[in-house]
Amino acid sequence: MPFSGFDILIPALVVLVVLLLFAGIKTVPQGFNYTVERFGRYTKTLTPGLNLIVPFIDRVGAKMNMMEQVLDVPTQEVITRDNAIVAVDGVAFYQVLTAAEAAYQVSGLENAILNLTMTNIRSVMGSMDLDELLSNRDAINEKLLRIVDDAASPWGIKMTRVEIKDINPPANLVESMARQMMAERNKRAQILEAEGLKQAEILEAEGRKEAAFRDAEARERAAEAEARATQVVSEAIAAGDVQAVNYFVAQKYTEALATIGSSNNNKIVLMPFEASSLIGSLGGIGSIARELFNEGGAPQASSKRVSSARPPRTGSSQE
């Protein structure tokens, strides 16, 4: 059976419709935006999902990644303000906010961001001394981020972070810095040791001062007690109480005998004093003790006899 023109037209129309659907339906994955150009001119931006365009008239221009991206900054040499040469590398993070601006405001987005970051690293770090460079890395990162973000904002991107990874001074400069650090630490150690000795001497002097004050106070108390005792004895003597004198003398005798008795000397000591005086003093002590404890009656003689040594007299026998 021969085919008519209508039978051929229907399948051709179906194929044409299918081709138009495939050409006009665009699927954009998540995290990307597509720009649409009509006869070479930007018209709109396709967002993630299913989108329709005019077949054979509109076409997809640039496929922009809208996720945050990382860009390695290669190592470069930087001359600091004090003429030190250091090798510096870093890393930059950025995110495309406007796909059309990122696609049409700059040619070669990544290359532009890379060169902009490297140039500003040299500018910022070259205006600082080496010591300031090594100790203020956070301040350098903050300043770099602010400068690069302001310069890249017309491109429809946001610089989220600019970090300096490594700062490598020359080997001889590192050795000099190590010697300087060791000298500084030795200086601090000597200062701390001197401060410790100073505090120890101050505390020791304060201790001696306190001890001297305590000794003087003790001597003052002893002198007051001695003066008080002497005053009491003097008042007793003035009142006619002879026993107080006997007590005072006996106390001194007893202290002297205790001192002699505790001596390490093994020799016999002849003491030229009257034994009766000591006995009388001891008797006075006993009388005072009985009066203090309200014991009545006359003092009784001791059962023991105390003998005294008299110096030999010439021409007479010993009694």
Order of alpha helices (4+ residues) and beta strands (2+ residues): alpha-beta-beta-beta-beta-beta-beta-beta-alpha-alpha-alpha-alpha-beta-alpha-alpha-alpha
